[in-house]
C-alpha cells in the first residue's frame, strides 16, 4: 500500500487495533489483504 492512498483518523486506527485483538490471525490477514486490494 502506498502512503496517502487512505486517510486514517486516530479513531479509525484505534478501532482497527480493537478489531485486531478480537480477530484470529487468518481473519486479520484476510482483512489486511482486502484493505491492500482496495488501495491498489
N, C-alpha and C positions, 0 to 999 in steps of 0.2 A: 504494500500500500504506500503510495507516495504521500508525503506530508501535504496537508491542505486539501485533500480530497473530501474530508468530512470534518465538520466543526463539532467539537465536544465541549459541553459546558462541564464545570466541576460536578454538577449534579448527575449528568449522564455518566461520568466516569465512576462516581460512587455507586450508581445503580448497576453498572456493569460489574463492578467488584462484588457487590452483594449477590448478583446472579451467579457469578463465577463460584462463589462459596457453595451455592446450593446445587450446582451442576456437577455431573460426573465429568471426568476428563474427556471421554469421547464426545459428549454433548458439547462441551466447551470448544473442542477442536472444530466440530462441525459449525458451531456458531461463528467462530473466528473466520473460518473459510467462507461462510456466507457473507460476512462483512467485507472480506477482501474481494470477493466476486462482485459485490455491489459497487465497490470503489473503483474497479477497473473500467 
